Amino acid sequence: DRTRIGLVFADAPPEHEVHTAGIFDSQLDIAPNDASHREGIAITAPADLRILSWMPHMHTRGKSFRAYREVDGVRETLLDIAHYDFNWQLSYDYATPIEVKRATAIGIEAVFDNSAANPVNPDPSKRVRWGQQTTDEMLIGYIEYELPNGGPTIGSGGMRARIRDR
C-alpha cells in the first residue's frame, strides 16, 4: 500500500459553515401486506437557510421519496424519487442552493411497499417499525445546509409534525 493524500489550503476562512441534519420519522408503523403505505414528517426552519443537498434513506420496503418546502399552504417539491432503490442511496446536490426562509415547513414523505409483490421485502406478513436492521425500516432525509445569516441549526430549533395517511 502506498497511500498518498493531497491537501489544498484555502486562502481565507469559509464564508459559511455547512451543517448536516436528519429529518426523520421514527414512529413508522407499516401494516403487513400493505403495498402503498404513506409516512412523512415536517419541521419548521429555525432560521433562514440554504439547502445544498438531500440524501434520502429508507430500507428495502422504500418505494418512493419526496422532499418539499411549504410556504403559505403551497407545497414545492425539492426532490422527487419516484422509484427508490435501497441499493442506490445517493446524495442529490443542487447546482444552485435552495433558499428557505425562517418558519418555512420543510418535509419529507415516502411510500413503502410491504407486500409480496416487492421482490426485496424480507417478510410481507410482518408489521414493520423503525429499526437499525435492514429487515426493519427507516425514513430519513439527510439535509446539508448553510446559514447565511447565522442562527440556530435544525437540530437546535426544528419542530416536528407527523404526517400519516391512514
DSSP file with accessible surface (Angstrom, degrees, kcal/mol):
  #  RESIDUE AA STRUCTURE BP1 BP2  ACC     N-H-->O    O-->H-N    N-H-->O    O-->H-N    TCO  KAPPA ALPHA  PHI   PSI    X-CA   Y-CA   Z-CA
    1    1 A D              0   0  183      0, 0.0     2,-0.1     0, 0.0     0, 0.0   0.000 360.0 360.0 360.0 129.6    0.0    0.0    0.0
    2    2 A R        -     0   0  229      2,-0.1     2,-0.0     0, 0.0     0, 0.0  -0.503 360.0-176.0-127.7  62.5    1.4    3.4   -1.0
    3    3 A T        -     0   0  103     -2,-0.1     2,-0.3     1,-0.0     0, 0.0  -0.339   2.0-178.3 -63.7 138.0   -1.4    5.7    0.2
    4    4 A R        -     0   0  227     -2,-0.0     2,-0.3     2,-0.0    -2,-0.1  -0.979   8.6-166.3-135.2 148.5   -1.0    9.3   -0.6
    5    5 A I        -     0   0  141     -2,-0.3     2,-0.4     2,-0.0    -2,-0.0  -0.950   7.5-151.0-130.4 154.8   -3.1   12.3    0.2
    6    6 A G        -     0   0   72     -2,-0.3     2,-0.4     2,-0.0    -2,-0.0  -0.991   9.0-159.7-125.3 135.1   -3.1   15.9   -1.1
    7    7 A L        -     0   0  123     -2,-0.4     2,-0.5     2,-0.0    -2,-0.0  -0.937   4.0-165.9-114.8 137.4   -4.2   18.9    0.9
    8    8 A V        -     0   0  143     -2,-0.4     2,-0.4     0, 0.0    -2,-0.0  -0.989  13.2-151.4-120.6 122.7   -5.2   22.2   -0.5
    9    9 A F        -     0   0  166     -2,-0.5     2,-0.1     1,-0.0    -2,-0.0  -0.788  15.4-124.2 -97.6 136.5   -5.4   25.1    1.9
   10   10 A A        -     0   0   84     -2,-0.4    -1,-0.0     1,-0.1     0, 0.0  -0.381   9.4-133.2 -74.9 153.3   -7.8   28.0    1.4
   11   11 A D  S    S+     0   0  176      1,-0.1    -1,-0.1    -2,-0.1    -2,-0.0   0.693  90.2  18.4 -76.8 -20.9   -6.6   31.5    1.2
   12   12 A A  S    S-     0   0   67      0, 0.0    -1,-0.1     0, 0.0     3,-0.1  -0.958  94.4 -86.2-144.8 160.6   -9.4   32.6    3.6
   13   13 A P        -     0   0  116      0, 0.0    -2,-0.1     0, 0.0     3,-0.0  -0.288  60.5 -85.8 -64.1 158.0  -11.8   31.1    6.1
   14   14 A P        -     0   0  112      0, 0.0     3,-0.1     0, 0.0     0, 0.0  -0.306  27.3-135.7 -64.9 148.9  -15.1   29.7    4.6
   15   15 A E  S    S+     0   0  170      1,-0.2     2,-0.3    -3,-0.1     0, 0.0   0.874  87.2  15.9 -71.3 -38.6  -17.9   32.2    4.3
   16   16 A H  S    S-     0   0   40    133,-0.0     2,-0.3   130,-0.0    -1,-0.2  -0.992  75.3-124.5-137.5 145.6  -20.5   29.7    5.7
   17   17 A E        -     0   0  134     -2,-0.3   130,-0.6   130,-0.2     2,-0.5  -0.694  26.5-130.8 -85.9 138.0  -20.3   26.5    7.7
   18   18 A V  E     -A  146   0A  75     -2,-0.3     2,-0.3   128,-0.1   128,-0.2  -0.792  24.8-165.1 -91.5 130.6  -22.1   23.5    6.2
   19   19 A H  E     -A  145   0A  37    126,-3.4   126,-2.5    -2,-0.5     2,-0.4  -0.850   7.8-153.6-113.0 151.9  -24.4   21.6    8.6
   20   20 A T  E     +A  144   0A  87     -2,-0.3     2,-0.3   124,-0.2   124,-0.2  -0.991  18.7 169.7-125.1 134.2  -26.0   18.2    8.2
   21   21 A A  E     -A  143   0A  16    122,-2.1   122,-3.0    -2,-0.4     2,-0.6  -0.983  28.2-130.7-140.4 151.8  -29.2   17.2    9.9
   22   22 A G  E     -A  142   0A  20     -2,-0.3     2,-0.7   120,-0.2   120,-0.2  -0.919   9.8-160.1-104.6 120.2  -31.5   14.2    9.6
   23   23 A I  E     +A  141   0A   1    118,-2.4   118,-2.9    -2,-0.6     2,-0.3  -0.911  34.3 172.0 -92.5 117.8  -35.2   14.9    9.3
   24   24 A F  E     -A  140   0A  72     -2,-0.7     2,-0.6   116,-0.2   116,-0.2  -0.945  42.9-145.6-140.0 154.5  -36.7   11.6   10.3
   25   25 A D    >   +     0   0    0    114,-2.1     3,-0.6    -2,-0.3   114,-0.2  -0.895  22.3 170.7-116.1  94.6  -39.9    9.8   11.2
   26   26 A S  T 3   +     0   0   48     -2,-0.6   104,-0.3     1,-0.2    -1,-0.1   0.426  67.0  74.8 -87.3   2.4  -39.1    7.3   14.0
   27   27 A Q  T 3   +     0   0  114    102,-0.1    -1,-0.2    -3,-0.0    -2,-0.0   0.023  65.6 156.1-101.9  26.4  -42.7    6.4   14.6
   28   28 A L    <   +     0   0    4     -3,-0.6   102,-0.6   109,-0.1     2,-0.2  -0.210  15.6 176.2 -52.7 141.4  -43.1    4.3   11.4
   29   29 A D  E     -D  129   0B  32    100,-0.2     2,-0.6     2,-0.0   100,-0.2  -0.734   2.8-179.9-152.1  94.0  -45.9    1.7   11.6
   30   30 A I  E     -D  128   0B   0     98,-3.0    98,-2.6    -2,-0.2     3,-0.1  -0.876  22.3-133.7-106.0 120.5  -46.4   -0.2    8.4
   31   31 A A    >   -     0   0   26     -2,-0.6     3,-1.3    96,-0.2    83,-0.1  -0.302  33.5 -89.0 -69.9 153.7  -49.1   -2.8    8.4
   32   32 A P  T 3  S+     0   0   48      0, 0.0    93,-0.2     0, 0.0    -1,-0.1  -0.280 108.5   9.0 -59.2 143.8  -48.5   -6.3    7.0
   33   33 A N  T 3  S+     0   0  102     91,-2.5     2,-0.7    81,-1.1    82,-0.2   0.638  85.2 147.3  60.8  21.2  -49.1   -6.8    3.2
   34   34 A D    <   -     0   0   51     -3,-1.3    80,-3.4    80,-0.3     3,-0.5  -0.773  26.9-173.5 -89.5 114.9  -49.6   -3.0    2.6
   35   35 A A  S    S+     0   0   42     -2,-0.7    -1,-0.1    78,-0.3    80,-0.1   0.592  79.3  30.5 -85.0  -9.5  -48.3   -2.2   -0.9
   36   36 A S  S    S+     0   0   63     77,-0.1     2,-0.4    78,-0.1    -1,-0.2  -0.318  72.7 163.8-150.9  59.7  -48.7    1.6   -0.6
   37   37 A H  E     -E  112   0C   6     75,-2.3    75,-2.7    -3,-0.5     2,-0.4  -0.677  23.2-150.1 -86.9 128.8  -48.2    2.8    2.9
   38   38 A R  E     +EF 111 165C 110    127,-0.5   127,-0.9    -2,-0.4     2,-0.3  -0.812  21.4 165.1-102.9 139.0  -47.5    6.6    3.3
   39   39 A E  E     +EF 110 164C   3     71,-2.2    71,-2.8    -2,-0.4     2,-0.3  -0.954   5.9 153.9-140.9 159.0  -45.5    8.2    6.0
   40   40 A G  E     -EF 109 163C   0    123,-1.4   123,-2.7    -2,-0.3     2,-0.3  -0.977  20.0-159.2-175.8 167.4  -44.0   11.6    6.4
   41   41 A I  E     -EF 108 162C   7     67,-2.1    67,-2.6    -2,-0.3     2,-0.3  -0.982   6.8-159.5-154.9 151.0  -42.7   14.3    8.7
   42   42 A A  E     -EF 107 161C  12    119,-1.8   119,-2.2    -2,-0.3     2,-0.3  -0.963   2.3-163.2-133.2 151.3  -42.1   18.1    8.6
   43   43 A I  E     -EF 106 160C   3     63,-2.9    63,-2.6    -2,-0.3     2,-0.5  -0.829  24.1-117.6-121.9 168.2  -40.0   20.5   10.6
   44   44 A T  E     -E  105   0C  46    115,-0.7   115,-0.5    -2,-0.3    61,-0.2  -0.938  33.7-115.0-107.2 125.9  -40.1   24.3   10.8
   45   45 A A        -     0   0    1     59,-2.9    58,-3.1    -2,-0.5    59,-0.1  -0.408  20.3-154.8 -60.6 124.4  -36.9   26.0    9.7
   46   46 A P  S    S+     0   0   18      0, 0.0     2,-0.3     0, 0.0    -1,-0.2   0.577  73.5   2.1 -80.0  -8.3  -35.5   27.7   12.8
   47   47 A A  S    S-     0   0    7    104,-0.1     2,-0.2    54,-0.1    57,-0.1  -0.961  96.7 -69.2-161.0 167.9  -33.6   30.3   10.7
   48   48 A D        +     0   0   45     -2,-0.3   101,-0.4   102,-0.2     2,-0.3  -0.511  65.3 169.6 -62.1 137.3  -33.1   31.4    7.1
   49   49 A L  E     -B  100   0A   1     51,-2.9    51,-2.9    98,-0.2     2,-0.5  -0.962  36.1-131.5-148.6 165.1  -31.1   28.7    5.4
   50   50 A R  E     -BC  99 146A  56     96,-2.5    96,-1.9    -2,-0.3     2,-0.5  -0.987  21.9-141.0-120.6 120.9  -29.8   27.4    2.0
   51   51 A I  E     +BC  98 145A   0     47,-2.9    47,-2.2    -2,-0.5    94,-0.3  -0.694  21.5 176.7 -82.4 125.9  -30.3   23.7    1.2
   52   52 A L  E     -     0   0A  36     92,-3.1    42,-2.5    -2,-0.5     2,-0.3   0.772  60.5 -16.2 -97.4 -35.0  -27.3   22.4   -0.6
   53   53 A S  E     -BC  93 144A   2     91,-1.4    91,-2.4    40,-0.2     2,-0.3  -0.989  50.1-138.6-164.5 164.5  -28.3   18.7   -0.9
   54   54 A W  E     -BC  92 143A   0     38,-1.8    38,-3.4    -2,-0.3    89,-0.2  -0.964   6.9-170.3-126.2 146.9  -30.5   15.9    0.2
   55   55 A M  E     - C   0 142A  61     87,-2.5    87,-2.6    -2,-0.3    36,-0.2  -0.880  16.4-154.6-135.3 103.2  -29.7   12.3    0.9
   56   56 A P  E     - C   0 141A   1      0, 0.0     2,-0.4     0, 0.0    85,-0.2  -0.492   9.0-166.3 -75.0 149.3  -32.8   10.1    1.4
   57   57 A H  E     + C   0 140A  31     83,-2.6    83,-2.2    -2,-0.1     2,-0.3  -0.961  23.2 136.8-141.5 121.2  -32.5    6.9    3.5
   58   58 A M  E     - C   0 139A   0     -2,-0.4    81,-0.1    81,-0.2    79,-0.1  -0.877  41.7-118.2-141.5 175.6  -35.0    4.0    3.7
   59   59 A H    >   -     0   0    8     79,-0.5     3,-1.5    -2,-0.3    27,-0.1  -0.051  56.8 -56.1-102.9-151.5  -34.6    0.3    3.7
   60   60 A T  T 3  S+     0   0   22     74,-0.7    60,-0.2    76,-0.3    26,-0.1   0.640 129.0  57.6 -72.7 -15.2  -35.9   -2.4    1.3
   61   61 A R  T 3  S+     0   0    1     75,-0.2    52,-3.1    51,-0.1    -1,-0.3   0.530  76.7 119.8 -90.4  -4.4  -39.6   -1.5    1.6
   62   62 A G  E <   +G  112   0C  10     -3,-1.5    50,-0.2    50,-0.2    24,-0.2  -0.399  31.0 168.5 -61.8 128.9  -38.9    2.0    0.5
   63   63 A K  E     -     0   0C  82     48,-3.0    21,-2.0     1,-0.4     2,-0.3   0.755  60.7  -2.9-112.9 -43.0  -40.9    2.7   -2.8
   64   64 A S  E     -G  111   0C  28     47,-1.6    47,-1.6    19,-0.2    -1,-0.4  -0.983  56.4-159.1-151.1 158.3  -40.7    6.5   -3.3
   65   65 A F  E     -GH 110  81C   1     16,-2.2    16,-3.3    -2,-0.3     2,-0.4  -0.999   8.1-179.0-142.2 138.4  -39.3    9.5   -1.5
   66   66 A R  E     -GH 109  80C  81     43,-2.6    43,-2.4    -2,-0.4     2,-0.4  -0.999   8.2-164.4-140.4 137.9  -40.2   13.2   -1.8
   67   67 A A  E     +GH 108  79C   0     12,-2.6    11,-3.1    -2,-0.4    12,-1.6  -0.924  22.1 164.6-116.2 146.7  -38.8   16.3   -0.1
   68   68 A Y  E     -GH 107  77C   3     39,-2.5    39,-2.4    -2,-0.4     2,-0.3  -0.957  31.9-138.1-151.4 166.2  -40.6   19.6   -0.1
   69   69 A R  E     -GH 106  76C  50      7,-2.1     7,-3.3    -2,-0.3     2,-0.5  -0.965  20.1-152.7-124.8 150.6  -40.9   23.1    1.4
   70   70 A E  E     +GH 105  75C  63     35,-2.3    35,-1.5    -2,-0.3     2,-0.4  -0.986  13.8 177.8-130.2 123.8  -44.3   24.6    2.1
   71   71 A V  E >  S- H   0  74C  66      3,-2.4     3,-2.3    -2,-0.5    33,-0.1  -0.995  73.5 -15.2-126.6 125.5  -45.0   28.4    2.1
   72   72 A D  T 3  S-     0   0  159     -2,-0.4    -1,-0.1     1,-0.3     3,-0.1   0.870 129.0 -52.0  50.7  42.7  -48.5   29.8    2.7
   73   73 A G  T 3  S+     0   0   63      1,-0.2     2,-0.6    -3,-0.0    -1,-0.3   0.468 113.2 119.7  77.7   0.9  -50.1   26.4    2.1
   74   74 A V  E <   -H   71   0C 104     -3,-2.3    -3,-2.4     2,-0.0     2,-0.5  -0.890  52.3-151.2-103.7 120.3  -48.3   26.0   -1.2
   75   75 A R  E     -H   70   0C 100     -2,-0.6     2,-0.5    -5,-0.2    -5,-0.2  -0.776   8.5-166.5 -94.6 130.3  -46.0   22.9   -1.4
   76   76 A E  E     -H   69   0C  88     -7,-3.3    -7,-2.1    -2,-0.5     2,-0.3  -0.973  20.4-129.6-117.1 124.1  -43.0   23.0   -3.7
   77   77 A T  E     +H   68   0C  69     -2,-0.5    -9,-0.3    -9,-0.2     3,-0.1  -0.561  25.7 177.0 -73.5 129.2  -41.2   19.7   -4.4
   78   78 A L  E    S+     0   0C  17    -11,-3.1     2,-0.3     1,-0.4   -10,-0.2   0.660  73.2  10.2-103.5 -25.2  -37.5   19.9   -3.8
   79   79 A L  E     -H   67   0C  23    -12,-1.6   -12,-2.6     2,-0.0     2,-0.4  -0.934  62.6-173.9-155.1 132.7  -36.6   16.3   -4.6
   80   80 A D  E     +H   66   0C  84     -2,-0.3     2,-0.7   -14,-0.2   -14,-0.2  -0.945   5.3 178.8-135.6 111.0  -38.8   13.5   -6.1
   81   81 A I  E     -H   65   0C  20    -16,-3.3   -16,-2.2    -2,-0.4     3,-0.5  -0.898   3.1-178.6-111.9  98.5  -37.5   10.0   -6.3
   82   82 A A  S    S+     0   0   57     -2,-0.7     2,-0.4     1,-0.3    -1,-0.1   0.796  78.9  35.3 -69.9 -29.4  -40.4    8.1   -7.9
   83   83 A H  S    S-     0   0  167    -18,-0.1    -1,-0.3   -19,-0.1   -19,-0.2  -0.708  80.6-164.5-129.4  80.5  -38.6    4.7   -7.8
   84   84 A Y        -     0   0   20    -21,-2.0     2,-0.4    -3,-0.5     5,-0.1  -0.368   2.6-166.6 -66.0 140.9  -36.5    4.5   -4.6
   85   85 A D    >   -     0   0   69      3,-0.3     3,-2.4     1,-0.1   -25,-0.1  -0.972  19.5-148.7-134.0 118.1  -33.9    1.7   -4.6
   86   86 A F  T 3  S+     0   0   52     -2,-0.4     3,-0.4     1,-0.3    -1,-0.1   0.798  99.9  58.8 -53.6 -31.2  -32.1    0.8   -1.3
   87   87 A N  T 3  S+     0   0  122      1,-0.2    -1,-0.3    -3,-0.1     2,-0.1   0.536 102.6  55.1 -79.2  -5.9  -29.0   -0.2   -3.4
   88   88 A W    <   +     0   0  170     -3,-2.4     2,-1.0     2,-0.1    -3,-0.3  -0.511  64.3 162.7-127.5  63.5  -28.7    3.4   -4.8
   89   89 A Q        +     0   0   61     -3,-0.4     2,-0.3    -2,-0.1   -32,-0.1  -0.744  22.6 171.0 -86.5 104.4  -28.6    5.7   -1.8
   90   90 A L        -     0   0   77     -2,-1.0     2,-0.5   -34,-0.1    -2,-0.1  -0.756  38.2-120.3-116.2 160.1  -27.2    8.8   -3.3
   91   91 A S        -     0   0   59     -2,-0.3     2,-0.7   -36,-0.2   -36,-0.2  -0.854  24.8-150.1 -95.8 131.5  -26.7   12.4   -2.3
   92   92 A Y  E     -B   54   0A  76    -38,-3.4   -38,-1.8    -2,-0.5     2,-0.4  -0.902  14.8-164.6-108.0 105.1  -28.6   14.8   -4.6
   93   93 A D  E     -B   53   0A 116     -2,-0.7     2,-0.3   -40,-0.2   -40,-0.2  -0.747  14.0-130.9 -94.3 138.3  -26.7   18.1   -4.8
   94   94 A Y  E     -     0   0A  57    -42,-2.5     4,-0.0    -2,-0.4    -1,-0.0  -0.650   3.6-145.0 -85.2 140.2  -28.3   21.3   -6.1
   95   95 A A  E    S+     0   0A 109     -2,-0.3    -1,-0.1     1,-0.3   -43,-0.0   0.881  99.7  27.2 -66.6 -37.0  -26.5   23.3   -8.8
   96   96 A T  E    S-     0   0A 108     -3,-0.1    -1,-0.3   -44,-0.0     0, 0.0  -0.995 100.6-112.9-125.5 125.1  -28.0   26.4   -7.1
   97   97 A P  E     -     0   0A  46      0, 0.0     2,-0.6     0, 0.0   -45,-0.2  -0.176  28.9-117.0 -56.7 150.0  -28.8   26.2   -3.4
   98   98 A I  E     -B   51   0A  31    -47,-2.2   -47,-2.9    -4,-0.0     2,-0.4  -0.810  24.6-136.7 -92.1 120.6  -32.5   26.4   -2.4
   99   99 A E  E     -B   50   0A  91     -2,-0.6     2,-0.4   -49,-0.2   -49,-0.2  -0.627  22.7-175.4 -78.7 132.1  -33.3   29.4   -0.2
  100  100 A V  E     -B   49   0A   3    -51,-2.9   -51,-2.9    -2,-0.4     2,-0.2  -0.996  15.2-140.6-130.8 125.6  -35.6   28.7    2.7
  101  101 A K    >   -     0   0  129     -2,-0.4     3,-1.8   -53,-0.2   -56,-0.2  -0.527  36.0 -84.7 -84.1 152.1  -36.9   31.4    5.0
  102  102 A R  T 3  S+     0   0  169      1,-0.3    -1,-0.1    -2,-0.2   -54,-0.1  -0.189 115.4  23.8 -51.6 141.2  -37.3   31.1    8.7
  103  103 A A  T 3  S+     0   0   60    -58,-3.1     2,-0.3     1,-0.3    -1,-0.3   0.452  88.4 137.5  76.1   6.3  -40.5   29.4    9.8
  104  104 A T    <   -     0   0   14     -3,-1.8   -59,-2.9   -59,-0.1     2,-0.4  -0.596  58.3-117.3 -78.3 139.6  -40.9   27.6    6.5
  105  105 A A  E     -EG  44  70C  28    -35,-1.5   -35,-2.3    -2,-0.3     2,-0.4  -0.633  29.1-170.9 -77.0 132.0  -42.1   24.0    6.7
  106  106 A I  E     +EG  43  69C   0    -63,-2.6   -63,-2.9    -2,-0.4     2,-0.3  -0.998  18.8 168.9-121.9 125.5  -39.5   21.5    5.3
  107  107 A G  E     -EG  42  68C   0    -39,-2.4   -39,-2.5    -2,-0.4     2,-0.3  -0.880  29.2-151.0-139.5 166.7  -40.8   18.0    5.0
  108  108 A I  E     -EG  41  67C   0    -67,-2.6   -67,-2.1    -2,-0.3     2,-0.3  -0.964  14.2-177.8-131.3 148.7  -40.3   14.5    3.7
  109  109 A E  E     -EG  40  66C  34    -43,-2.4   -43,-2.6    -2,-0.3     2,-0.3  -0.986   4.5-178.0-144.9 151.7  -42.8   11.9    2.7
  110  110 A A  E     -EG  39  65C   3    -71,-2.8   -71,-2.2    -2,-0.3     2,-0.4  -0.971  21.6-137.1-147.2 159.1  -42.4    8.4    1.4
  111  111 A V  E     -EG  38  64C   8    -47,-1.6   -48,-3.0    -2,-0.3   -47,-1.6  -0.971  21.4-159.2-118.0 136.6  -44.4    5.4    0.3
  112  112 A F  E     -EG  37  62C   0    -75,-2.7   -75,-2.3    -2,-0.4     2,-0.6  -0.916   9.5-149.1-117.0 143.9  -43.4    1.9    1.5
  113  113 A D        +     0   0   22    -52,-3.1   -78,-0.3    -2,-0.4   -77,-0.1  -0.903  23.4 165.3-114.2 101.7  -44.3   -1.4   -0.2
  114  114 A N        +     0   0    0    -80,-3.4   -81,-1.1    -2,-0.6   -80,-0.3  -0.165  44.1 110.4-105.2  37.5  -44.7   -4.2    2.5
  115  115 A S  S >  S-     0   0   12    -82,-0.2     3,-1.4   -81,-0.2     6,-0.2  -0.638  83.3-109.3-108.6 169.9  -46.4   -6.6    0.1
  116  116 A A  T 3  S+     0   0   83      1,-0.3     5,-0.1    -2,-0.2    -1,-0.1   0.699 113.4  71.8 -69.1 -17.6  -45.3   -9.9   -1.5
  117  117 A A  T 3  S+     0   0   83      3,-0.0    -1,-0.3     1,-0.0     3,-0.0   0.685  77.5  87.3 -72.2 -15.9  -45.1   -8.0   -4.8
  118  118 A N  S X  S-     0   0   18     -3,-1.4     3,-1.7     1,-0.2    -1,-0.0  -0.755  70.7-157.1 -84.7 109.1  -42.0   -6.3   -3.5
  119  119 A P  T 3  S+     0   0  125      0, 0.0    -1,-0.2     0, 0.0    -2,-0.0   0.697  89.2  47.2 -66.0 -18.1  -39.2   -8.7   -4.5
  120  120 A V  T 3  S+     0   0   81    -60,-0.2   -60,-0.1    -3,-0.0   -59,-0.1   0.319  79.5 120.5-105.5  10.7  -36.8   -7.4   -1.9
  121  121 A N    <   -     0   0   18     -3,-1.7    14,-0.1    -6,-0.2    -7,-0.1  -0.606  53.3-153.7 -75.1 120.4  -39.2   -7.4    1.0
  122  122 A P  S    S-     0   0   64      0, 0.0    -1,-0.2     0, 0.0    13,-0.1   0.818  80.4  -1.9 -66.8 -29.9  -37.9   -9.8    3.7
  123  123 A D    >   -     0   0   66      3,-0.1     3,-1.7    12,-0.1   -90,-0.1  -0.584  55.2-172.8-164.3  94.6  -41.3  -10.6    5.2
  124  124 A P  T 3  S+     0   0   31      0, 0.0   -91,-2.5     0, 0.0   -90,-0.2   0.700  87.6  63.4 -66.2 -15.8  -44.6   -9.1    3.9
  125  125 A S  T 3  S+     0   0   79    -93,-0.2     2,-0.3   -92,-0.1   -10,-0.1   0.544  87.1  94.7 -84.3  -3.9  -46.5  -10.7    6.8
  126  126 A K  S <  S-     0   0   69     -3,-1.7     2,-0.4   -95,-0.1   -93,-0.2  -0.682  76.5-127.6 -93.9 136.7  -44.6   -8.7    9.4
  127  127 A R        -     0   0   99     -2,-0.3     2,-0.4   -95,-0.1   -96,-0.2  -0.684  36.0-144.8 -72.6 132.7  -45.7   -5.3   10.9
  128  128 A V  E     +D   30   0B   0    -98,-2.6   -98,-3.0    -2,-0.4     2,-0.2  -0.887  25.3 168.2-115.4 132.6  -42.7   -3.1   10.3
  129  129 A R  E     -D   29   0B 133     -2,-0.4     8,-1.7  -100,-0.2  -100,-0.2  -0.754  47.3 -61.0-128.6 176.0  -41.5   -0.3   12.6
  130  130 A W  B     +i  137   0D  71   -102,-0.6     2,-0.3  -104,-0.3     8,-0.2  -0.295  68.8 142.9 -57.5 137.2  -38.4    1.9   12.9
  131  131 A G        -     0   0   10      6,-1.8     5,-0.1     2,-0.1    -3,-0.0  -0.963  57.8-115.9-172.8 162.8  -35.2   -0.1   13.5
  132  132 A Q  S    S+     0   0  140     -2,-0.3     2,-0.1     3,-0.1    -1,-0.1   0.740  86.5  87.3 -77.2 -26.7  -31.5   -0.4   12.7
  133  133 A Q  S >  S-     0   0  125      1,-0.1     3,-1.9     4,-0.1    -2,-0.1  -0.439  84.1-122.3 -77.6 152.1  -31.6   -3.7   10.8
  134  134 A T  T 3  S+     0   0   65      1,-0.3   -74,-0.7    -2,-0.1    -1,-0.1   0.797 114.6  62.2 -62.3 -25.8  -32.4   -3.8    7.1
  135  135 A T  T 3  S+     0   0   68    -76,-0.1    -1,-0.3   -75,-0.1   -12,-0.1   0.649 103.2  58.8 -75.3 -14.7  -35.3   -6.0    7.9
  136  136 A D  S <  S-     0   0   37     -3,-1.9     2,-0.3    -8,-0.1   -76,-0.3  -0.186  91.1-117.3 -89.2-164.4  -36.7   -3.0    9.9
  137  137 A E  B     -i  130   0D   0     -8,-1.7    -6,-1.8   -78,-0.1     2,-0.3  -0.926  23.1-171.9-137.3 163.0  -37.4    0.3    8.2
  138  138 A M        -     0   0   12     -2,-0.3   -79,-0.5    -8,-0.2     2,-0.3  -0.967  12.0-160.5-144.2 158.2  -36.4    3.9    8.4
  139  139 A L  E     + C   0  58A   0     -2,-0.3  -114,-2.1  -114,-0.2     2,-0.4  -0.861  31.0 152.1-141.9 103.5  -37.4    7.2    6.8
  140  140 A I  E     -AC  24  57A  10    -83,-2.2   -83,-2.6    -2,-0.3     2,-0.6  -0.999  30.0-163.5-133.5 137.2  -34.7    9.9    7.0
  141  141 A G  E     -AC  23  56A   0   -118,-2.9  -118,-2.4    -2,-0.4     2,-0.4  -0.938  17.1-155.6-116.1 101.7  -34.0   12.8    4.8
  142  142 A Y  E     -AC  22  55A  88    -87,-2.6   -87,-2.5    -2,-0.6     2,-0.4  -0.678  14.5-164.6 -76.4 131.4  -30.4   13.9    5.5
  143  143 A I  E     -AC  21  54A   0   -122,-3.0  -122,-2.1    -2,-0.4     2,-0.5  -0.962  14.4-156.7-123.1 131.0  -30.1   17.6    4.5
  144  144 A E  E     +AC  20  53A  76    -91,-2.4   -92,-3.1    -2,-0.4   -91,-1.4  -0.940  32.0 155.6-101.9 131.9  -26.9   19.6    4.0
  145  145 A Y  E     -AC  19  51A   4   -126,-2.5  -126,-3.4    -2,-0.5     2,-0.3  -0.957  32.4-141.2-150.4 164.1  -27.5   23.3    4.5
  146  146 A E  E     -AC  18  50A  30    -96,-1.9   -96,-2.5    -2,-0.3  -128,-0.1  -0.930  17.0-132.7-128.1 156.1  -25.8   26.6    5.4
  147  147 A L    >   -     0   0   18   -130,-0.6     3,-1.2    -2,-0.3  -130,-0.2  -0.881  17.3-172.6-108.9  97.0  -27.0   29.5    7.5
  148  148 A P  T 3  S+     0   0   22      0, 0.0    -1,-0.1     0, 0.0   -99,-0.1   0.799  88.5  30.3 -64.0 -26.2  -26.3   32.7    5.5
  149  149 A N  T 3  S-     0   0  122      1,-0.5  -100,-0.1  -101,-0.4  -101,-0.0   0.141 111.6-117.0-116.0  16.1  -27.3   35.0    8.4
  150  150 A G    <   +     0   0   38     -3,-1.2    -1,-0.5     1,-0.1  -102,-0.2  -0.303  56.1 131.4  75.9-166.5  -26.3   32.7   11.4
  151  151 A G        -     0   0   54   -104,-0.1  -104,-0.1    -3,-0.1    -1,-0.1  -0.512  60.3 -28.9 110.9 179.5  -29.0   31.5   13.8
  152  152 A P        -     0   0   58      0, 0.0     2,-0.1     0, 0.0     5,-0.0  -0.369  60.4-122.4 -71.8 148.4  -29.9   28.1   15.3
  153  153 A T    >>  -     0   0   43      1,-0.1     4,-0.9  -107,-0.1     3,-0.8  -0.353  31.9 -99.8 -80.2 168.4  -29.3   24.9   13.4
  154  154 A I  H >> S+     0   0    7      1,-0.2     4,-2.5     2,-0.2     3,-0.9   0.920 122.5  53.7 -57.8 -42.8  -32.1   22.5   12.6
  155  155 A G  H 34 S+     0   0   74      1,-0.2    -1,-0.2     2,-0.2  -134,-0.0   0.793 111.0  46.5 -65.4 -23.5  -31.2   20.2   15.5
  156  156 A S  H <4 S+     0   0   81     -3,-0.8    -1,-0.2     1,-0.1    -2,-0.2   0.574 131.4  12.0 -98.0  -6.1  -31.4   23.1   18.0
  157  157 A G  H << S+     0   0   33     -4,-0.9     2,-0.2    -3,-0.9    -2,-0.2   0.431  85.9 122.1-149.5   2.6  -34.7   24.7   16.8
  158  158 A G     <  -     0   0   28     -4,-2.5     2,-0.4    -5,-0.2  -113,-0.1  -0.495  44.3-151.3 -76.1 140.7  -36.6   22.5   14.4
  159  159 A M        -     0   0  123   -115,-0.5  -115,-0.7    -2,-0.2     2,-0.4  -0.898  11.9-140.7-108.8 143.7  -40.1   21.5   15.4
  160  160 A R  E     -F   43   0C 115     -2,-0.4     2,-0.4  -117,-0.2  -117,-0.2  -0.817  16.6-175.5-108.4 144.2  -41.6   18.2   14.1
  161  161 A A  E     -F   42   0C  57   -119,-2.2  -119,-1.8    -2,-0.4     2,-0.2  -0.979  23.5-133.1-136.2 120.2  -45.1   17.4   12.9
  162  162 A R  E     -F   41   0C  92     -2,-0.4     2,-0.4  -121,-0.2  -121,-0.2  -0.487  16.7-163.6 -73.3 143.9  -46.0   13.9   12.0
  163  163 A I  E     +F   40   0C  57   -123,-2.7  -123,-1.4    -2,-0.2     2,-0.4  -0.995  14.3 169.6-128.8 123.9  -47.8   13.3    8.7
  164  164 A R  E     -F   39   0C  85     -2,-0.4     2,-0.9  -125,-0.2  -125,-0.2  -0.998  27.8-148.8-138.6 137.0  -49.6   10.0    8.2
  165  165 A D  E      F   38   0C  97   -127,-0.9  -127,-0.5    -2,-0.4    -2,-0.0  -0.870 360.0 360.0-103.9  99.2  -52.0    8.8    5.5
  166  166 A R              0   0  158     -2,-0.9    -2,-0.1  -129,-0.1  -129,-0.0  -0.888 360.0 360.0-109.7 360.0  -54.3    6.3    7.2
